[in-house]
Each structure stands twice: as C-alpha cells, then as structure tokens.
Amino acid sequence: MYQALYRKWRPKVFSDVVGQAHITETLRRQVAQGRLSHAYLFTGTRGTGKTTCAKILAKAVNCRNPRNGDPCGVCPACQGIDNGSLLDVLELDAASNNGVDSVRALRDEAVYSPASVRYRVYIIDEVHMLSVAAFNALLKIMEEPPEHLIFILATTELHKVPATILSRCQRFSFKRIRPQDIAARLRYVADQEGMDLTADAAELLSRLSDGALRDALSLLDQCGAAGGTIDTDRVLDVLGLAGKLQTAQLMDHVLLRDAQAALLLLDQLYTGGKDVSTLLGELSTLARDLLIRMTAPEGGAALLSGGYDNSQMDALSQGVSPTRLIYMTTQLQSVLAGLAFSSNRRTDAELCLLRLCDESLCGDVTALAARLSRLEEGGVSVPSPAAAPQSAPARRRAPVREAAPAAAPADDPPPWEPAPASKTEPAPAPQDYDAPPPPDDYDAPPPYGEPVVQTPQQAPARRKVGVPTQPAPKAKATGGLWDGMVEHVKARLGPMFQYMLDDASGELEGETMVVRCGDDLTLESLNCPEVAEAVKAVAAERLNRAVSVRFLLKGKDEPVAQVDKLDELIRRGSRFDSFTVKP
C-alpha cells in the first residue's frame, strides 16, 4: 500500500527535524544528561513538528542504546513505538476524547509501572480541546505524578490552555519553518523518491505551505502523482493557481482602474479552473508586498514573499500611494473572510475587483481617503483646513500676478496721456499704498466694479471710452494691498471663511477697505463682525493706521449691514416654528 510522503519521511531522530534547532538541541541535552521533566508542552502552528518531536522524545527516553540524546531506532522500544505496538506509550487525540471520563481512565492507568520500558509516556494532541472537568482531572495527576510518568502535551491554541496546566509544564514554542529550509527538504525528498523537481517549483511549494513542512510534502506528493518534471507550470495547473505573471497582470489592471480588463482576466482564469479564493489571496499577497516595499524599502526586503522580481515590483509601484494599497489589502482580506459563507464566490470576486478599481462604489471612510489620494495623484491638490491658507489662494492668483503687469500699459495711449508717462508710472504704483485719490475734475468717478487685476482685458476698453488712465495704477495698488492682506486674514479665520475669501476681492477707498463679494452667499457669509475685525486688524498692520470695512456685492455700491449669524439663525428658527401645516 502506498504511503504518503509526509508519513514516509517523518523524522526519526532529532537531527532530522527541520527548522527547530532551538528545541531539538535542548531536548537532546536533557535526554543525554538525564534531566527530564514530568510534563512538556509543545505549541506552534500546524505542520511544524510538534507531534513528531513528541514521538522522538518518547523513543529517546526509553531507548536502550541512545546516541547523544537521539534514539537508536533499532531496539525493541524504538521499533515498538514506531509501529504502535508498545502500549506504554499512548497517543491520545483530545479533539475526540475530550471528556472527563477519558482523562479519568488515563489517570487510573498512569499509576501502574510500565511493562517493558522505563517511562510511561502519554502524548495528548490538541490538548486545548479538553473540557474544564477533563482539565481538572488531568491537573490532579500532573501535580503529583509518579516517577515513571511523562506527559507531552501539544496544542495550536495556547491561549485556551488553563494557567494551572501551563505552570506545571516546560513550554517549547515551535516556529514557522523558513521557506528556504522547506525548499531544501523538498529537493532532498524529491531526489530520494526519483522525482524531477525544479528549484523554482520547490520555492513555490515552500511559499504555498506557509511555514508547514507537512503541507509542503503533501503538495509535492499531489504534484508528483502524474509523473514527469515538476516545474512551476505543473504546480500552478495541479493546484489551480493563477501564477505570478497572471496575478501581476491582474494587479496592473486594478491599479490602472481598468475594470473591464480585470473582469475579463478573472473570467479567463475562472474558466481555466483557477480557484477564486486562491486568486484573491495571491492578489492580497502582492498588494502586501508592494506596501511593505514602498514603506520599508530597505529593512522590509526580508518580509516579502519573494514571488516577484524587482522589475515587476517597480513597474507596479509607479504612481501608487500607500493609502490605496492599504485600502486594497483591507478589501481583499474582508472578501476572503466571507468567501467560505458565500453562495456565489465568482460574483463576490467580481464585486471586489470593481470596488478595487473604483473606490466610490465602496462608500466607507477608507474609500473616501483613497479617492482624495487619487485626486492628489492626478495633480489636483485637495486643501485641508490647516493647509488652505497656503495652497488655494496661490493657485487662484498665479495667473493674476502674471497678467496684471501686462494690462497696465496700453498699446494706443489716449491723446491726453504722454507716451513716456504710460511706460514709467505704472511700475512703482503697486507699492504706493497711500497714493492720493484721483482729482475731482473728472467727468465720471472711477468704476468700482470687478478689480482690474482680475480682469485685465477690460482696462483698455474703459480707457477708450473717456476714463482717465490715472485710476488704473490706483486699482492695481489696492488690488496688490488686498493680495498681500488676504493670506493674513485667512490665518485669523476658520476654514469656511477661508474658502469664501477666495471669491472676494478688496480695494482701499480712502479710509475704508471695500470687500466685494462675487455672489449673495459669499456676501452673507463674510458680512459678519468676525471677518470685519480680522480685515481691520490686518489692514492696520499693513497701513499703520485704522481703516473701516464695508462689504459690497460686485457691481453694486449700496452698503450692506453686518448680520450677527446667531441672531439670524434664531430669527429663522422662530419663523420656522411659527409655521404650521394645515391638515
């Protein structure tokens, strides 16, 4: 009868155990020196050698010819333990014998001396499955054990073992076996079995086993059943995996937000027999590797799965933020957790890909952060309340500062203005904040509409209809004053006023700073004592004198009374309360 590889190649001595040298060396010294404990507790994940080391220890303490702490393997005690014929060494599965009656029967037999060996050894696997009553019954004999009795407990969930049991055992923690150690063991077993196993396939199997050598041997046994060379393609086909290239291609479609290409590739892989959960798991592993490589480019190299080369990782990392990778990994892990209870796994995978390509389909806080990051990646800066005074005004005024100097000189100066004056006077005018008001003999007052600095193309038109050219430097001067003030005004106000001030302009008229608003909503929001006091304070600092503030709507010169927002809210609320609905 054929014997599975993980059973056939189970280690017989401590030196054959892979990746647990910190445990096997200690146990060998204890056996060689005769310093044995009455109770051991082996903890760790599946397939790391807990039960194997327990059987080797049971043979070593009863072996008639031990060799440096290792059992000889040829004496009757070693052979009897290997074939299960020695009744003094009992292996008990606590998952199926977790009742108090089973432990009581074990306790009653433990008091008798062994028949043919020195120690009676009880190996209790998955000890955390015992009931509370069974633990209490086991605790009694562990407190005062006979000299010929040794308990070896094994568990994968240490937190479920009572503290009273833990305190009476020597605890040994088994680590996950490193992929390179698993790959080396697989190549050794393949050579002994006559299998043609490539190095790439051994590395792939070692990563898929997740630190469990038993799982790796089972996968090797499955891939070698058909015979022939066991390479990466054979492993992918037999186990229903997507492969590095196809996973990287799917990740590329997702990062490019190409939902159609991602769904078509998923359909191709699904039709080819690839498992959906395995595919999403590979996608999650790749997203994790990209995130670690981006956030810890030097120290995190040892944490990568190793399934992708540097060129692939560099190509996929272009233009991707860590925020989006965290969002993708979270979504993939959430979907993977629910696939076991899904009625249609393919639909869940397709919905997951759609959410990865378009964060707006998710609707949670993480998706909103990813969408903001997407805007920033595209070159659109999203201002925060703290960063608004420094970012938003600069973008809005950048074209104004470039266009304002070009609008002041006219191509065809009017007859009453000398040509040299039009070329020399506008230059120092923006720095003259205390320039005298225009003469009173003008036919019409200068228009107080939209500032010249924001619509420079309208300045020549006003000059040609008879408006003197001297007010133009005045408008630029006041516009320059407002441009220098608005940053400091925003710094004294809250975020709402900061955005509203972007749609307002200001100019100094005598001793009054006139703030012109683009619409009624902006006028209603800014026309309050808080904004007025901030404008007055900044203007006083800039001009070294006190000025008054007046808020107007662009194109209108009627003053608007300042409104207290709290009083307005109370007034509107009382008006709403007086409104009744007739039946």
C-alpha positions in Angstrom: 0.0 0.0 0.0 1.3 3.4 -0.9 2.4 5.6 2.0 2.1 9.4 1.8 5.3 11.3 1.7 4.7 13.2 4.9 4.3 9.9 6.7 7.1 8.1 5.0 9.6 10.9 5.5 8.6 11.8 9.1 11.8 12.4 11.1 13.0 9.5 13.2 15.7 11.4 15.2 16.1 15.0 16.4 18.7 15.7 13.8 16.2 15.1 11.0 13.8 17.8 12.3 13.9 20.8 10.1 13.9 24.4 11.3 13.5 23.7 15.1 17.1 23.5 16.2 16.4 25.7 19.3 14.1 22.9 20.6 15.8 19.7 19.4 19.2 20.7 20.9 17.6 21.3 24.3 15.7 18.0 24.3 18.8 16.1 23.2 20.8 17.6 26.1 18.1 16.8 28.6 17.9 13.1 27.4 21.7 12.8 27.4 22.1 14.3 30.9 19.0 12.6 32.4 17.4 15.9 33.4 13.9 15.1 32.2 10.7 16.9 33.2 7.5 15.1 34.0 5.4 17.4 31.7 6.2 19.1 28.3 4.0 21.5 26.3 4.7 21.9 22.6 3.0 24.9 21.0 3.0 26.2 17.4 1.2 26.2 14.1 0.3 23.1 12.2 2.9 21.0 10.4 5.9 22.4 12.3 6.9 19.1 14.1 5.1 19.1 17.5 3.8 15.5 17.3 7.0 14.3 15.6 9.2 15.7 18.3 6.9 14.2 21.0 7.3 10.7 19.5 11.1 11.2 19.1 11.3 12.2 22.8 9.2 9.2 23.8 11.6 6.9 22.0 14.7 8.7 23.3 13.7 8.4 27.0 13.0 4.7 26.5 15.8 3.8 24.0 18.3 1.1 25.2 21.1 2.5 23.1 20.7 6.3 22.8 23.3 8.2 20.8 23.9 11.7 22.1 20.3 12.1 23.0 18.9 10.6 19.8 17.1 7.2 19.8 18.9 4.4 18.0 15.8 3.3 16.1 16.6 -0.4 16.1 16.0 -1.5 19.6 12.6 -3.1 20.5 11.5 0.0 22.3 12.1 2.3 19.3 10.5 -0.1 16.9 7.5 -0.7 19.1 6.9 3.0 19.4 7.2 3.4 15.7 4.7 0.7 14.8 2.4 1.5 17.7 2.6 -1.9 19.4 4.1 -0.6 22.6 1.2 0.1 25.0 3.3 2.1 27.5 3.5 5.0 25.0 0.0 6.2 24.3 -1.0 8.9 21.9 -4.4 10.5 22.7 -6.4 12.8 20.5 -8.1 15.3 22.8 -10.4 16.5 19.9 -12.3 13.2 20.0 -11.5 12.2 23.6 -12.2 15.5 25.4 -14.5 14.2 28.2 -13.7 13.8 31.8 -14.2 10.0 31.6 -11.3 9.6 29.1 -9.0 11.5 31.3 -10.0 9.6 34.4 -9.3 6.3 32.7 -5.9 7.6 31.7 -5.3 8.7 35.2 -6.2 5.4 36.6 -3.8 3.6 34.2 -0.9 6.0 34.9 -0.3 4.8 38.4 0.9 1.4 37.1 4.5 1.0 36.2 5.4 0.4 32.6 5.7 -3.2 31.4 8.7 -3.2 29.2 10.3 0.3 29.2 11.5 2.8 31.7 8.8 5.5 31.3 5.2 5.5 30.5 4.6 8.4 28.1 1.3 10.0 27.3 1.1 12.2 24.2 -2.1 14.3 24.3 -2.5 16.1 20.9 -4.7 19.2 20.6 -4.9 19.4 24.4 -6.8 22.7 24.3 -9.9 20.7 23.2 -10.3 19.2 26.7 -13.3 20.2 28.7 -13.0 22.1 32.0 -13.7 18.9 34.0 -11.1 17.0 32.0 -8.5 19.6 32.7 -9.3 19.5 36.4 -8.9 15.7 36.3 -5.6 16.0 34.4 -4.3 18.6 36.8 -4.6 16.3 39.8 -2.1 13.8 38.4 0.2 16.4 37.0 0.6 17.9 40.4 2.0 14.7 41.9 3.0 12.4 39.0 4.7 9.0 39.5 8.4 8.9 38.7 7.8 6.7 35.7 5.2 9.0 34.0 5.9 11.7 31.4 3.2 13.9 29.8 3.8 15.5 26.4 1.0 18.0 25.5 0.7 19.5 22.1 -1.6 22.4 21.0 -2.0 25.0 18.3 -4.0 27.4 20.5 -2.1 28.1 23.6 -4.5 30.7 25.0 -7.1 28.0 25.6 -4.9 26.0 27.9 -5.5 26.9 31.6 -2.8 28.7 33.5 -2.7 25.9 36.1 -1.6 23.4 33.4 0.9 25.9 31.9 2.7 26.4 35.2 3.4 22.7 35.5 4.9 22.2 32.1 8.1 23.0 30.3 6.9 25.0 27.3 8.5 24.8 23.8 7.3 27.1 21.0 7.7 25.8 17.5 8.4 28.4 14.8 7.1 28.5 11.3 9.7 26.9 9.1 11.5 29.2 6.7 10.8 28.8 3.0 14.4 28.1 2.1 14.6 25.3 4.7 11.4 23.8 3.3 12.6 24.1 -0.3 15.9 22.3 0.6 13.9 19.5 2.3 11.6 19.1 -0.7 14.6 18.8 -3.1 16.1 16.2 -0.8 12.9 14.1 -0.7 12.4 14.5 -4.4 15.9 13.2 -5.1 15.3 10.2 -2.8 11.9 9.5 -4.5 13.3 9.9 -8.0 11.2 13.0 -8.8 12.4 15.7 -11.2 11.6 18.8 -9.1 12.9 22.1 -10.3 14.3 24.8 -8.0 11.5 27.3 -8.9 8.8 24.7 -8.2 10.4 23.9 -4.8 10.4 27.6 -3.9 6.8 28.0 -5.0 5.7 25.0 -2.9 7.6 26.3 0.1 5.7 29.6 -0.1 2.4 27.9 -0.5 2.9 25.8 2.5 3.0 28.9 4.8 5.7 27.5 7.1 4.3 24.0 7.4 6.6 21.2 6.1 3.9 18.6 6.3 1.7 20.7 3.9 4.7 21.1 1.6 5.2 17.4 1.4 1.5 16.8 0.7 1.6 19.3 -2.1 4.7 17.7 -3.6 3.0 14.3 -3.4 0.0 15.7 -5.2 2.1 17.3 -8.0 4.2 14.3 -8.5 1.4 11.8 -8.9 1.2 12.4 -12.7 4.9 11.8 -13.2 7.3 13.8 -15.3 9.1 17.1 -14.5 7.6 19.1 -11.6 8.1 22.7 -12.6 6.2 25.9 -11.9 3.6 25.4 -14.6 2.8 21.9 -13.3 2.4 23.2 -9.7 0.1 26.0 -10.9 -2.1 23.7 -13.0 -2.4 21.0 -10.4 -3.2 23.3 -7.5 -5.4 25.6 -9.5 -3.3 28.7 -9.0 -3.0 31.8 -11.3 0.7 32.2 -11.4 3.0 35.2 -10.9 2.6 36.7 -14.4 -1.2 36.5 -14.4 -1.5 37.8 -10.9 0.8 40.7 -11.7 -1.3 41.4 -14.8 -4.5 41.4 -12.8 -2.9 43.8 -10.3 -1.8 46.1 -13.1 -5.4 46.3 -14.5 -6.7 47.1 -11.0 -4.0 49.8 -10.4 -4.9 51.3 -13.8 -8.6 51.3 -12.8 -9.4 49.2 -15.9 -12.4 47.3 -14.6 -13.3 45.8 -18.0 -9.8 44.2 -18.5 -9.7 43.0 -14.8 -13.1 41.3 -15.2 -12.1 39.7 -18.5 -8.9 38.3 -17.0 -10.9 37.0 -14.0 -13.3 35.2 -16.3 -10.4 33.7 -18.2 -8.8 32.4 -15.1 -12.1 31.2 -13.6 -12.9 29.3 -16.8 -9.5 27.7 -16.7 -10.2 26.2 -13.3 -8.4 28.7 -11.1 -9.8 28.9 -7.5 -11.3 32.3 -6.8 -10.2 32.4 -3.2 -6.7 31.4 -4.1 -6.6 34.1 -6.8 -7.7 36.8 -4.4 -5.2 35.6 -1.8 -2.4 35.9 -4.3 -3.6 39.4 -5.2 -3.7 40.3 -1.5 -0.1 38.9 -1.0 1.1 41.0 -4.0 -0.6 44.2 -2.6 1.1 43.5 0.8 4.5 43.1 -0.8 4.0 46.4 -2.7 3.0 48.1 0.5 6.0 46.8 2.5 8.4 47.5 -0.3 7.1 51.1 -0.5 7.0 51.9 3.2 10.2 49.9 4.2 12.4 49.7 1.1 15.5 48.5 2.9 14.6 46.7 6.1 11.4 45.2 4.7 13.1 43.1 2.0 13.2 40.1 4.2 9.5 40.3 4.8 8.5 39.9 1.1 7.0 36.7 -0.2 9.7 36.5 -2.9 7.3 35.6 -5.7 8.0 38.6 -7.9 11.2 40.1 -9.2 12.3 43.7 -8.8 11.3 44.8 -12.3 7.7 43.7 -11.8 7.5 45.4 -8.4 9.0 48.6 -9.8 6.5 48.7 -12.7 3.5 48.1 -10.4 4.6 50.7 -7.9 4.6 53.6 -10.3 2.1 56.2 -9.2 0.5 54.2 -6.4 0.2 55.6 -2.9 0.4 53.6 0.3 -3.2 54.7 1.2 -4.6 52.9 -1.8 -2.6 49.8 -1.2 -3.9 49.7 2.4 -7.4 50.1 1.1 -6.9 47.3 -1.5 -5.4 44.9 1.1 -8.3 45.6 3.5 -10.9 45.0 0.9 -9.3 41.7 -0.3 -8.9 40.4 3.3 -12.6 41.2 4.0 -13.8 39.4 0.9 -11.6 36.4 1.6 -13.0 36.1 5.1 -16.5 35.9 3.7 -16.0 33.6 0.7 -16.4 30.5 2.8 -20.0 31.5 3.5 -20.8 32.9 0.0 -23.4 31.4 -2.2 -21.7 32.7 -5.4 -17.9 33.1 -5.0 -17.4 34.4 -8.5 -19.9 37.2 -8.0 -18.1 38.3 -4.8 -14.8 38.3 -6.6 -16.1 40.4 -9.4 -17.7 42.9 -7.0 -14.4 43.0 -5.1 -12.5 43.9 -8.3 -15.0 46.6 -9.2 -14.5 48.2 -5.7 -10.8 48.0 -6.1 -10.9 49.8 -9.5 -13.4 52.4 -8.3 -13.4 53.4 -4.6 -16.6 55.3 -4.9 -18.5 52.0 -5.1 -17.5 51.2 -1.5 -18.7 54.3 0.3 -16.8 54.0 3.6 -14.2 56.3 5.2 -11.3 54.3 3.7 -12.7 54.7 0.2 -13.1 58.4 0.7 -9.5 58.7 1.7 -8.5 56.7 -1.3 -10.5 59.0 -3.6 -8.8 62.1 -2.2 -5.4 60.4 -2.7 -6.5 59.7 -6.3 -7.2 63.4 -6.9 -3.8 64.3 -5.5 -2.1 61.7 -7.7 -3.8 63.3 -10.7 -2.3 66.7 -9.8 -5.3 68.2 -8.1 -4.4 69.4 -4.6 -7.1 68.8 -2.0 -6.7 71.5 0.7 -7.2 70.7 4.3 -8.4 73.3 6.8 -4.8 73.8 8.0 -3.3 74.0 4.5 -6.0 76.0 2.8 -4.4 79.5 3.5 -1.2 78.4 1.8 -2.4 76.4 -1.1 -5.7 77.5 -2.5 -5.1 81.3 -2.9 -1.7 80.7 -4.5 -3.3 78.7 -7.3 -6.1 81.2 -7.9 -3.8 84.2 -8.0 -1.0 82.7 -10.1 -2.4 83.8 -13.4 -3.4 87.2 -12.0 0.1 88.1 -11.0 1.3 87.2 -14.4 -1.4 89.1 -16.3 -1.6 92.3 -14.2 1.6 93.9 -15.3 0.7 93.3 -19.0 -2.7 95.0 -18.5 -1.5 98.4 -17.2 0.3 99.8 -20.3 -2.0 100.5 -23.2 -1.0 99.8 -26.8 -2.6 103.1 -28.0 -2.4 105.7 -25.2 -5.1 108.4 -25.3 -4.2 111.8 -26.7 -4.2 113.4 -23.2 -1.7 111.0 -21.8 2.0 111.4 -22.8 3.6 108.2 -24.1 6.6 108.3 -21.6 4.3 108.6 -18.6 2.4 105.5 -19.5 5.6 103.4 -19.5 7.2 104.7 -16.4 4.4 105.5 -13.9 2.8 102.0 -13.5 6.0 100.4 -12.3 6.3 102.0 -8.8 2.5 102.3 -8.4 1.8 98.8 -6.9 4.0 99.7 -3.9 2.3 103.0 -3.2 -0.5 102.1 -0.8 -1.0 105.8 0.3 -1.4 107.2 -3.2 -3.6 110.4 -3.3 -7.2 110.0 -4.5 -7.9 111.0 -8.1 -8.7 114.7 -8.9 -12.2 116.0 -8.6 -12.4 117.4 -12.1 -13.0 114.0 -13.7 -16.2 113.7 -15.8 -17.1 110.4 -14.1 -15.9 108.6 -11.0 -13.7 105.5 -11.5 -15.9 102.4 -11.7 -16.0 100.2 -8.6 -16.8 97.0 -10.4 -14.6 94.0 -10.7 -11.0 94.8 -9.9 -8.7 95.4 -12.8 -6.2 92.9 -11.5 -8.7 90.0 -12.0 -10.0 91.1 -15.5 -7.1 92.9 -17.1 -8.5 92.6 -20.5 -11.2 95.2 -19.6 -8.8 98.0 -18.7 -8.1 99.3 -22.2 -11.8 99.3 -23.1 -12.6 101.7 -20.1 -9.8 104.0 -21.1 -11.0 104.3 -24.7 -14.5 105.5 -23.6 -13.0 108.5 -21.9 -12.0 107.3 -18.4 -8.6 108.8 -17.5 -5.7 106.4 -17.1 -4.5 107.5 -13.7 -7.0 105.4 -11.7 -5.6 102.2 -13.2 -2.4 102.3 -11.1 -4.7 103.1 -8.1 -6.7 99.9 -8.7 -3.6 97.9 -9.0 -2.2 99.3 -5.8 -5.3 98.5 -3.9 -5.5 95.1 -5.5 -1.9 94.4 -4.5 -2.7 95.5 -1.0 -5.6 93.0 -0.8 -3.5 90.2 -2.3 -0.9 90.8 0.5 -3.6 91.0 3.2 -5.8 88.1 2.3 -3.3 85.4 3.4 -3.1 87.0 6.9 -6.9 87.5 7.1 -7.4 83.8 6.3 -5.0 82.8 9.0 -7.2 84.5 11.6 -10.4 82.8 10.4 -11.9 79.4 10.2 -12.0 77.1 7.2 -15.4 78.2 5.9 -14.3 81.9 5.7 -11.0 80.9 4.1 -12.8 79.3 1.1 -15.3 82.2 0.9 -12.5 84.8 0.7 -11.3 83.1 -2.5 -14.4 84.5 -4.2 -13.9 88.1 -2.8 -11.7 91.0 -3.8 -10.8 94.2 -1.9 -9.7 97.7 -2.6 -8.9 100.7 -0.4 -11.2 103.7 -0.9 -9.8 106.5 1.3 -10.0 105.2 4.8 -12.4 102.3 4.0 -11.5 98.8 2.8 -14.2 97.8 0.4 -14.6 94.0 0.2 -16.6 92.9 -2.9 -18.2 89.5 -3.0 -19.0 87.5 -6.1 -22.4 86.3 -5.1 -25.1 86.7 -2.4 -24.0 83.6 -0.5 -20.4 84.9 -0.2 -21.7 88.3 0.9 -24.0 86.8 3.5 -21.2 84.6 4.9 -18.4 87.3 5.0 -20.6 90.2 6.3 -20.1 89.5 10.0 -18.2 91.1 12.8 -15.6 88.3 12.9 -14.4 88.8 9.3 -14.7 92.6 9.6 -12.4 92.6 12.7 -9.9 90.4 11.0 -9.7 92.7 7.9 -9.4 95.7 10.1 -6.6 94.2 12.2 -4.6 93.1 9.1 -5.2 96.4 7.3 -4.0 98.4 10.3 -0.8 96.3 10.4 -0.2 96.9 6.7 -1.1 100.6 6.6 -0.1 101.7 10.1 -3.5 103.4 10.5 -7.0 102.3 11.3 -9.5 101.8 8.5 -13.1 100.8 8.3 -14.5 97.8 6.4 -17.5 97.7 4.1 -18.9 94.6 2.3 -20.5 95.0 -1.1 -21.7 92.8 -3.9 -19.7 93.1 -7.1 -21.4 95.6 -9.4 -23.3 97.4 -6.6 -22.3 100.2 -4.3 -25.0 100.0 -1.6 -23.6 99.1 1.8 -24.9 96.0 3.5 -25.4 96.0 7.2 -23.4 93.4 9.2 -25.5 90.5 10.4 -24.9 88.5 13.5 -25.1 84.9 12.5 -26.5 83.7 15.8 -29.3 86.3 15.7 -30.1 85.4 12.1 -30.2 81.7 13.0 -32.6 82.4 15.9 -34.7 84.6 13.7 -35.1 81.9 11.1 -35.7 79.3 13.6 -38.5 81.2 15.2 -40.1 81.9 11.8 -40.0 78.2 11.1 -41.5 77.3 14.5 -44.5 79.6 13.8 -45.2 77.8 10.5 -47.9 75.2 10.9 -49.2 72.7 8.4 -52.9 72.6 8.0 -54.5 69.2 7.8 
